[in-house]
Amino acid sequence: MYNIGMRSLRKYCCIAFVSAALLPWNATAVNHEALTTRLFIQNKNTGSVERMLVQTLQSIKEGRLQQALDYVDQLLAISPNFALAHLIHGDLLSAKARILNGFGDADAANLNRIQDLKDEAEIRIRNYFDQNRGLTQPNLLVELSEKQTHVLFVDTARSRLYVYEKSQKDTLKYLADYYVTIGKNGIGKKDQGDKRTPIGVYFASRKLNRPLPDLYGDAAYPLNYPNEIDSYERKTGSGIWIHGTPRDTYSRPPRASDGCVVLSNPDMKALQDILQFGNTPVVIGVNFQWISPESLKQQAQVKSALKVALEDWRKDWVSQNTDAYLSHYAGDFFYSEGGLAKWSGYKRQIQATKPKVNINLSEVSMFTYPNSAKNMVVVDFEQEYISTALRNVMKKRQYWVQENGQWKILYEGSA
């Protein structure tokens, strides 16, 4: 019976994880203990649940049944509501007595549920063995303001949320990453109820304090969907949040939400110190490319050019040179009340008398808009406007795009 179990487990592991493409080891060519040690050190910021899941699956791959059972028992002791771990535990026990025909060895009625769990297992393992993970940052222009300490990147293709903090020399430092669930119908939200997750730059507000249904878990942080670009493109819907899972569920399949970004409740708790202050930048994209030394240099050049363009815009406003000031706006510029023609008329009327003004900008932040058809950057800042009749301080947001090799303002309004 034991030999049947071993053959069954080997067949099971190959069926479940596609001929070891997800698991970079080979029984005859690799020192598994050394490999495991190296990978677990490399992935030290991975949660204990995910590490133990990989340990369990590696033990299955190597045919070490009892050790696999020990690992999965420990895993279930930590997370008793982890459905994927229960499925693997059941398969391990069943494999002692009979040949398994597939992951979950389920009847037709349960195939969709089993496929969901298989998808979760595969995407977790792929991330675990991503050689670039945690070594660099996504290849996006990012500058945090003085008050911003962290930025969250959600890669919908990897079902992963990456946490970075601001470090010295205006760079980002990787802290951790977490498995997430996205919309049932994938990405590219356009319409109310389409069950898709939006792509773009968003900001998470503070935790909702009102009572919420158990579906949202221990915490929920609303995102500002639809943002200004979403509204301009006539995208509808609302209520896109970062939130947890029901109390009887550790995690959900990779695509299972109504469009929200969903984490396990322990992972939500790990993020609470970052999210508690509100206005946390959340960049949601697809297949982020990790930055290289060459692209890092290129990003620095782009950031420098954009900072120069922002400063030139400020100086031309102060000088009341209306033509120079308006030259900073794109041909398809828009704002809350119209387009470039209306904006130009309004500004020419105000500046006709050449009023003396002073404009100061502070708390500047910049974020590349991911997967955009245009090279676009969201720029936020605190603007102080001083004239003889008025002093006003406001949070402002602009979307800058490249037009014929020059940076131009596509949108401007309060943030």
DOVOMAR-429392 format. One record per residue (C-alpha): chain; residue in one letter; residue number from 1; x, y, z. Coordinates in steps of 0.05 Angstrom, whole numbers. Layout:
REM residues N
('A'; 'a'; NUM; (X; Y; Z))
...
//
This chain:
REM residues 415
('A'; 'm'; 1; (0; 0; 0))
('A'; 'y'; 2; (57; 47; 16))
('A'; 'n'; 3; (88; 37; -53))
('A'; 'i'; 4; (21; 51; -85))
('A'; 'g'; 5; (19; 115; -45))
('A'; 'm'; 6; (87; 137; -68))
('A'; 'r'; 7; (71; 125; -142))
('A'; 's'; 8; (5; 160; -132))
('A'; 'l'; 9; (38; 221; -100))
('A'; 'r'; 10; (89; 228; -155))
('A'; 'k'; 11; (35; 224; -208))
('A'; 'y'; 12; (-7; 273; -167))
('A'; 'c'; 13; (48; 324; -162))
('A'; 'c'; 14; (64; 321; -236))
('A'; 'i'; 15; (-10; 329; -254))
('A'; 'a'; 16; (-20; 386; -205))
('A'; 'f'; 17; (40; 427; -222))
('A'; 'v'; 18; (54; 414; -296))
('A'; 's'; 19; (117; 372; -303))
('A'; 'a'; 20; (156; 411; -250))
('A'; 'a'; 21; (157; 476; -291))
('A'; 'l'; 22; (134; 511; -228))
('A'; 'l'; 23; (182; 474; -183))
('A'; 'p'; 24; (256; 485; -202))
('A'; 'w'; 25; (284; 419; -176))
('A'; 'n'; 26; (301; 350; -203))
('A'; 'a'; 27; (309; 289; -159))
('A'; 't'; 28; (373; 266; -192))
('A'; 'a'; 29; (408; 333; -204))
('A'; 'v'; 30; (395; 379; -145))
('A'; 'n'; 31; (416; 381; -73))
('A'; 'h'; 32; (346; 394; -46))
('A'; 'e'; 33; (367; 414; 24))
('A'; 'a'; 34; (415; 467; -2))
('A'; 'l'; 35; (364; 491; -53))
('A'; 't'; 36; (310; 496; -1))
('A'; 't'; 37; (354; 534; 47))
('A'; 'r'; 38; (375; 584; -7))
('A'; 'l'; 39; (304; 596; -31))
('A'; 'f'; 40; (276; 604; 39))
('A'; 'i'; 41; (330; 655; 55))
('A'; 'q'; 42; (317; 691; -10))
('A'; 'n'; 43; (243; 693; 5))
('A'; 'k'; 44; (249; 709; 79))
('A'; 'n'; 45; (196; 763; 74))
('A'; 't'; 46; (145; 713; 48))
('A'; 'g'; 47; (91; 696; 99))
('A'; 's'; 48; (99; 632; 138))
('A'; 'v'; 49; (36; 603; 107))
('A'; 'e'; 50; (64; 608; 36))
('A'; 'r'; 51; (132; 581; 57))
('A'; 'm'; 52; (101; 521; 89))
('A'; 'l'; 53; (57; 509; 28))
('A'; 'v'; 54; (120; 506; -15))
('A'; 'q'; 55; (155; 461; 36))
('A'; 't'; 56; (95; 414; 33))
('A'; 'l'; 57; (95; 410; -43))
('A'; 'q'; 58; (170; 400; -46))
('A'; 's'; 59; (164; 342; 2))
('A'; 'i'; 60; (110; 312; -43))
('A'; 'k'; 61; (155; 321; -104))
('A'; 'e'; 62; (211; 283; -68))
('A'; 'g'; 63; (164; 228; -45))
('A'; 'r'; 64; (173; 244; 29))
('A'; 'l'; 65; (101; 229; 50))
('A'; 'q'; 66; (106; 235; 125))
('A'; 'q'; 67; (145; 300; 122))
('A'; 'a'; 68; (94; 329; 74))
('A'; 'l'; 69; (38; 309; 123))
('A'; 'd'; 70; (76; 341; 180))
('A'; 'y'; 71; (84; 406; 142))
('A'; 'v'; 72; (12; 410; 120))
('A'; 'd'; 73; (-11; 394; 191))
('A'; 'q'; 74; (30; 452; 216))
('A'; 'l'; 75; (2; 495; 160))
('A'; 'l'; 76; (-70; 479; 180))
('A'; 'a'; 77; (-54; 492; 253))
('A'; 'i'; 78; (-34; 563; 233))
('A'; 's'; 79; (-90; 573; 182))
('A'; 'p'; 80; (-146; 523; 196))
('A'; 'n'; 81; (-191; 556; 143))
('A'; 'f'; 82; (-140; 549; 86))
('A'; 'a'; 83; (-180; 509; 34))
('A'; 'l'; 84; (-120; 494; -10))
('A'; 'a'; 85; (-82; 463; 49))
('A'; 'h'; 86; (-143; 421; 66))
('A'; 'l'; 87; (-146; 395; -6))
('A'; 'i'; 88; (-72; 376; -6))
('A'; 'h'; 89; (-80; 343; 63))
('A'; 'g'; 90; (-138; 302; 37))
('A'; 'd'; 91; (-99; 281; -25))
('A'; 'l'; 92; (-39; 260; 18))
('A'; 'l'; 93; (-82; 215; 61))
('A'; 's'; 94; (-119; 186; 1))
('A'; 'a'; 95; (-55; 172; -36))
('A'; 'k'; 96; (-33; 122; 17))
('A'; 'a'; 97; (-88; 76; -5))
('A'; 'r'; 98; (-103; 89; -79))
('A'; 'i'; 99; (-78; 120; -143))
('A'; 'l'; 100; (-98; 192; -152))
('A'; 'n'; 101; (-118; 215; -221))
('A'; 'g'; 102; (-108; 289; -211))
('A'; 'f'; 103; (-103; 348; -164))
('A'; 'g'; 104; (-161; 340; -115))
('A'; 'd'; 105; (-182; 276; -150))
('A'; 'a'; 106; (-252; 306; -152))
('A'; 'd'; 107; (-316; 285; -186))
('A'; 'a'; 108; (-345; 328; -242))
('A'; 'a'; 109; (-389; 366; -194))
('A'; 'n'; 110; (-328; 396; -159))
('A'; 'l'; 111; (-282; 408; -218))
('A'; 'n'; 112; (-291; 483; -218))
('A'; 'r'; 113; (-275; 488; -145))
('A'; 'i'; 114; (-214; 444; -153))
('A'; 'q'; 115; (-190; 484; -212))
('A'; 'd'; 116; (-195; 548; -170))
('A'; 'l'; 117; (-151; 517; -117))
('A'; 'k'; 118; (-102; 492; -169))
('A'; 'd'; 119; (-98; 561; -199))
('A'; 'e'; 120; (-83; 590; -130))
('A'; 'a'; 121; (-28; 538; -117))
('A'; 'e'; 122; (5; 551; -184))
('A'; 'i'; 123; (5; 626; -179))
('A'; 'r'; 124; (32; 625; -108))
('A'; 'i'; 125; (89; 578; -128))
('A'; 'r'; 126; (106; 618; -190))
('A'; 'n'; 127; (114; 680; -147))
('A'; 'y'; 128; (155; 643; -95))
('A'; 'f'; 129; (207; 624; -147))
('A'; 'd'; 130; (208; 691; -183))
('A'; 'q'; 131; (283; 705; -184))
('A'; 'n'; 132; (273; 781; -190))
('A'; 'r'; 133; (223; 787; -134))
('A'; 'g'; 134; (246; 834; -80))
('A'; 'l'; 135; (312; 850; -114))
('A'; 't'; 136; (289; 912; -152))
('A'; 'q'; 137; (226; 953; -162))
('A'; 'p'; 138; (175; 954; -219))
('A'; 'n'; 139; (201; 993; -279))
('A'; 'l'; 140; (157; 1054; -266))
('A'; 'l'; 141; (173; 1126; -249))
('A'; 'v'; 142; (158; 1135; -176))
('A'; 'e'; 143; (172; 1194; -130))
('A'; 'l'; 144; (140; 1197; -61))
('A'; 's'; 145; (125; 1263; -28))
('A'; 'e'; 146; (156; 1281; 39))
('A'; 'k'; 147; (94; 1257; 75))
('A'; 'q'; 148; (88; 1191; 36))
('A'; 't'; 149; (128; 1133; 64))
('A'; 'h'; 150; (103; 1073; 24))
('A'; 'v'; 151; (74; 1054; -44))
('A'; 'l'; 152; (35; 991; -61))
('A'; 'f'; 153; (40; 957; -129))
('A'; 'v'; 154; (-14; 907; -149))
('A'; 'd'; 155; (7; 862; -206))
('A'; 't'; 156; (-58; 831; -230))
('A'; 'a'; 157; (-23; 779; -274))
('A'; 'r'; 158; (16; 753; -215))
('A'; 's'; 159; (-42; 761; -165))
('A'; 'r'; 160; (8; 798; -121))
('A'; 'l'; 161; (12; 861; -79))
('A'; 'y'; 162; (83; 888; -69))
('A'; 'v'; 163; (101; 936; -12))
('A'; 'y'; 164; (157; 986; -20))
('A'; 'e'; 165; (180; 1041; 27))
('A'; 'k'; 166; (218; 1105; 13))
('A'; 's'; 167; (292; 1098; 28))
('A'; 'q'; 168; (353; 1141; 22))
('A'; 'k'; 169; (375; 1174; -44))
('A'; 'd'; 170; (303; 1177; -69))
('A'; 't'; 171; (298; 1102; -81))
('A'; 'l'; 172; (248; 1049; -61))
('A'; 'k'; 173; (263; 991; -14))
('A'; 'y'; 174; (224; 925; -20))
('A'; 'l'; 175; (190; 904; 44))
('A'; 'a'; 176; (143; 846; 29))
('A'; 'd'; 177; (91; 819; -19))
('A'; 'y'; 178; (24; 784; -11))
('A'; 'y'; 179; (-22; 740; -52))
('A'; 'v'; 180; (-85; 776; -75))
('A'; 't'; 181; (-151; 761; -109))
('A'; 'i'; 182; (-177; 805; -166))
('A'; 'g'; 183; (-242; 810; -205))
('A'; 'k'; 184; (-279; 748; -229))
('A'; 'n'; 185; (-276; 774; -301))
('A'; 'g'; 186; (-204; 799; -298))
('A'; 'i'; 187; (-180; 870; -308))
('A'; 'g'; 188; (-198; 933; -346))
('A'; 'k'; 189; (-260; 956; -308))
('A'; 'k'; 190; (-307; 998; -352))
('A'; 'd'; 191; (-378; 988; -328))
('A'; 'q'; 192; (-417; 983; -263))
('A'; 'g'; 193; (-422; 910; -243))
('A'; 'd'; 194; (-374; 882; -294))
('A'; 'k'; 195; (-334; 848; -239))
('A'; 'r'; 196; (-268; 873; -265))
('A'; 't'; 197; (-209; 905; -229))
('A'; 'p'; 198; (-188; 974; -254))
('A'; 'i'; 199; (-118; 989; -280))
('A'; 'g'; 200; (-86; 1055; -260))
('A'; 'v'; 201; (-59; 1098; -204))
('A'; 'y'; 202; (-105; 1102; -144))
('A'; 'f'; 203; (-102; 1125; -72))
('A'; 'a'; 204; (-128; 1085; -13))
('A'; 's'; 205; (-168; 1124; 39))
('A'; 'r'; 206; (-170; 1106; 113))
('A'; 'k'; 207; (-203; 1043; 139))
('A'; 'l'; 208; (-279; 1043; 136))
('A'; 'n'; 209; (-304; 1044; 208))
('A'; 'r'; 210; (-377; 1028; 195))
('A'; 'p'; 211; (-401; 956; 204))
('A'; 'l'; 212; (-391; 915; 141))
('A'; 'p'; 213; (-416; 846; 118))
('A'; 'd'; 214; (-370; 788; 134))
('A'; 'l'; 215; (-351; 784; 59))
('A'; 'y'; 216; (-302; 842; 70))
('A'; 'g'; 217; (-265; 810; 126))
('A'; 'd'; 218; (-229; 848; 182))
('A'; 'a'; 219; (-217; 913; 144))
('A'; 'a'; 220; (-233; 952; 81))
('A'; 'y'; 221; (-197; 1012; 50))
('A'; 'p'; 222; (-233; 1046; -9))
('A'; 'l'; 223; (-195; 1066; -71))
('A'; 'n'; 224; (-212; 1130; -110))
('A'; 'y'; 225; (-241; 1093; -170))
('A'; 'p'; 226; (-264; 1123; -215))
('A'; 'n'; 227; (-205; 1171; -217))
('A'; 'e'; 228; (-202; 1231; -263))
('A'; 'i'; 229; (-180; 1192; -324))
('A'; 'd'; 230; (-232; 1138; -311))
('A'; 's'; 231; (-287; 1190; -308))
('A'; 'y'; 232; (-263; 1225; -372))
('A'; 'e'; 233; (-264; 1157; -407))
('A'; 'r'; 234; (-336; 1148; -382))
('A'; 'k'; 235; (-320; 1088; -339))
('A'; 't'; 236; (-375; 1074; -288))
('A'; 'g'; 237; (-381; 1038; -223))
('A'; 's'; 238; (-352; 1050; -154))
('A'; 'g'; 239; (-336; 1014; -89))
('A'; 'i'; 240; (-268; 986; -109))
('A'; 'w'; 241; (-233; 970; -44))
('A'; 'i'; 242; (-174; 934; -14))
('A'; 'h'; 243; (-206; 887; 36))
('A'; 'g'; 244; (-201; 821; 73))
('A'; 't'; 245; (-236; 754; 69))
('A'; 'p'; 246; (-296; 724; 107))
('A'; 'r'; 247; (-277; 694; 174))
('A'; 'd'; 248; (-286; 622; 150))
('A'; 't'; 249; (-240; 634; 90))
('A'; 'y'; 250; (-164; 642; 91))
('A'; 's'; 251; (-158; 662; 18))
('A'; 'r'; 252; (-199; 664; -45))
('A'; 'p'; 253; (-181; 640; -117))
('A'; 'p'; 254; (-140; 688; -160))
('A'; 'r'; 255; (-203; 713; -195))
('A'; 'a'; 256; (-261; 714; -147))
('A'; 's'; 257; (-278; 786; -127))
('A'; 'd'; 258; (-328; 835; -155))
('A'; 'g'; 259; (-269; 879; -176))
('A'; 'c'; 260; (-236; 893; -109))
('A'; 'v'; 261; (-166; 873; -88))
('A'; 'v'; 262; (-174; 820; -34))
('A'; 'l'; 263; (-121; 796; 16))
('A'; 's'; 264; (-124; 746; 73))
('A'; 'n'; 265; (-142; 777; 140))
('A'; 'p'; 266; (-72; 765; 169))
('A'; 'd'; 267; (-42; 801; 109))
('A'; 'm'; 268; (-91; 858; 117))
('A'; 'k'; 269; (-69; 864; 189))
('A'; 'a'; 270; (4; 867; 166))
('A'; 'l'; 271; (-14; 926; 121))
('A'; 'q'; 272; (-54; 965; 171))
('A'; 'd'; 273; (4; 1008; 196))
('A'; 'i'; 274; (17; 1031; 124))
('A'; 'l'; 275; (-56; 1042; 105))
('A'; 'q'; 276; (-80; 1075; 170))
('A'; 'f'; 277; (-60; 1146; 150))
('A'; 'g'; 278; (-99; 1146; 85))
('A'; 'n'; 279; (-78; 1172; 16))
('A'; 't'; 280; (-33; 1112; 5))
('A'; 'p'; 281; (-13; 1106; -69))
('A'; 'v'; 282; (-35; 1041; -100))
('A'; 'v'; 283; (-10; 1027; -171))
('A'; 'i'; 284; (-50; 971; -205))
('A'; 'g'; 285; (-20; 942; -268))
('A'; 'v'; 286; (-7; 880; -310))
('A'; 'n'; 287; (59; 842; -313))
('A'; 'f'; 288; (105; 894; -283))
('A'; 'q'; 289; (175; 891; -311))
('A'; 'w'; 290; (230; 894; -258))
('A'; 'i'; 291; (277; 952; -264))
('A'; 's'; 292; (348; 943; -290))
('A'; 'p'; 293; (409; 989; -282))
('A'; 'e'; 294; (396; 1015; -352))
('A'; 's'; 295; (322; 1028; -341))
('A'; 'l'; 296; (338; 1059; -273))
('A'; 'k'; 297; (382; 1110; -307))
('A'; 'q'; 298; (328; 1123; -359))
('A'; 'q'; 299; (275; 1133; -305))
('A'; 'a'; 300; (321; 1184; -270))
('A'; 'q'; 301; (326; 1223; -335))
('A'; 'v'; 302; (251; 1222; -346))
('A'; 'k'; 303; (239; 1244; -275))
('A'; 's'; 304; (289; 1301; -282))
('A'; 'a'; 305; (256; 1324; -347))
('A'; 'l'; 306; (187; 1323; -316))
('A'; 'k'; 307; (210; 1362; -256))
('A'; 'v'; 308; (239; 1415; -303))
('A'; 'a'; 309; (173; 1418; -341))
('A'; 'l'; 310; (134; 1427; -276))
('A'; 'e'; 311; (180; 1483; -253))
('A'; 'd'; 312; (176; 1518; -321))
('A'; 'w'; 313; (100; 1514; -315))
('A'; 'r'; 314; (103; 1547; -246))
('A'; 'k'; 315; (151; 1602; -269))
('A'; 'd'; 316; (109; 1618; -331))
('A'; 'w'; 317; (47; 1624; -287))
('A'; 'v'; 318; (84; 1671; -239))
('A'; 's'; 319; (109; 1713; -298))
('A'; 'q'; 320; (37; 1721; -324))
('A'; 'n'; 321; (63; 1705; -394))
('A'; 't'; 322; (-3; 1673; -416))
('A'; 'd'; 323; (22; 1645; -482))
('A'; 'a'; 324; (82; 1612; -448))
('A'; 'y'; 325; (38; 1587; -392))
('A'; 'l'; 326; (-14; 1556; -439))
('A'; 's'; 327; (41; 1523; -480))
('A'; 'h'; 328; (48; 1472; -424))
('A'; 'y'; 329; (-22; 1443; -437))
('A'; 'a'; 330; (-37; 1386; -485))
('A'; 'g'; 331; (-84; 1396; -544))
('A'; 'd'; 332; (-134; 1347; -513))
('A'; 'f'; 333; (-128; 1378; -443))
('A'; 'f'; 334; (-190; 1373; -400))
('A'; 'y'; 335; (-213; 1395; -331))
('A'; 's'; 336; (-277; 1392; -292))
('A'; 'e'; 337; (-313; 1445; -334))
('A'; 'g'; 338; (-288; 1432; -404))
('A'; 'g'; 339; (-228; 1429; -450))
('A'; 'l'; 340; (-168; 1471; -471))
('A'; 'a'; 341; (-208; 1526; -506))
('A'; 'k'; 342; (-249; 1542; -445))
('A'; 'w'; 343; (-189; 1537; -399))
('A'; 's'; 344; (-149; 1584; -444))
('A'; 'g'; 345; (-205; 1636; -447))
('A'; 'y'; 346; (-212; 1634; -371))
('A'; 'k'; 347; (-137; 1642; -359))
('A'; 'r'; 348; (-129; 1698; -411))
('A'; 'q'; 349; (-185; 1736; -378))
('A'; 'i'; 350; (-153; 1730; -309))
('A'; 'q'; 351; (-83; 1746; -332))
('A'; 'a'; 352; (-101; 1805; -377))
('A'; 't'; 353; (-86; 1854; -321))
('A'; 'k'; 354; (-20; 1820; -304))
('A'; 'p'; 355; (-34; 1811; -230))
('A'; 'k'; 356; (26; 1799; -186))
('A'; 'v'; 357; (25; 1728; -159))
('A'; 'n'; 358; (71; 1680; -125))
('A'; 'i'; 359; (64; 1605; -132))
('A'; 'n'; 360; (98; 1555; -87))
('A'; 'l'; 361; (96; 1479; -97))
('A'; 's'; 362; (112; 1427; -44))
('A'; 'e'; 363; (98; 1354; -27))
('A'; 'v'; 364; (108; 1334; -99))
('A'; 's'; 365; (96; 1261; -117))
('A'; 'm'; 366; (99; 1226; -185))
('A'; 'f'; 367; (73; 1158; -209))
('A'; 't'; 368; (76; 1128; -278))
('A'; 'y'; 369; (6; 1108; -301))
('A'; 'p'; 370; (14; 1033; -316))
('A'; 'n'; 371; (-6; 1000; -381))
('A'; 's'; 372; (-27; 1066; -411))
('A'; 'a'; 373; (-31; 1079; -487))
('A'; 'k'; 374; (6; 1144; -473))
('A'; 'n'; 375; (69; 1155; -432))
('A'; 'm'; 376; (31; 1186; -374))
('A'; 'v'; 377; (50; 1207; -303))
('A'; 'v'; 378; (5; 1227; -245))
('A'; 'v'; 379; (34; 1287; -208))
('A'; 'd'; 380; (6; 1310; -141))
('A'; 'f'; 381; (30; 1370; -102))
('A'; 'e'; 382; (10; 1422; -50))
('A'; 'q'; 383; (1; 1489; -84))
('A'; 'e'; 384; (6; 1556; -48))
('A'; 'y'; 385; (-24; 1614; -88))
('A'; 'i'; 386; (-10; 1684; -62))
('A'; 's'; 387; (-35; 1750; -93))
('A'; 't'; 388; (-51; 1818; -65))
('A'; 'a'; 389; (-123; 1797; -54))
('A'; 'l'; 390; (-117; 1722; -37))
('A'; 'r'; 391; (-76; 1668; -6))
('A'; 'n'; 392; (-98; 1597; -21))
('A'; 'v'; 393; (-68; 1529; -6))
('A'; 'm'; 394; (-95; 1467; -41))
('A'; 'k'; 395; (-77; 1396; -60))
('A'; 'k'; 396; (-72; 1393; -135))
('A'; 'r'; 397; (-68; 1335; -185))
('A'; 'q'; 398; (-42; 1337; -256))
('A'; 'y'; 399; (-35; 1283; -309))
('A'; 'w'; 400; (26; 1296; -353))
('A'; 'v'; 401; (35; 1262; -421))
('A'; 'q'; 402; (90; 1264; -473))
('A'; 'e'; 403; (71; 1301; -536))
('A'; 'n'; 404; (123; 1305; -592))
('A'; 'g'; 405; (178; 1291; -541))
('A'; 'q'; 406; (155; 1345; -492))
('A'; 'w'; 407; (117; 1338; -427))
('A'; 'k'; 408; (47; 1369; -429))
('A'; 'i'; 409; (-10; 1373; -380))
('A'; 'l'; 410; (-70; 1329; -399))
('A'; 'y'; 411; (-112; 1343; -337))
('A'; 'e'; 412; (-110; 1391; -278))
('A'; 'g'; 413; (-155; 1396; -217))
('A'; 's'; 414; (-159; 1390; -142))
('A'; 'a'; 415; (-137; 1325; -110))
//
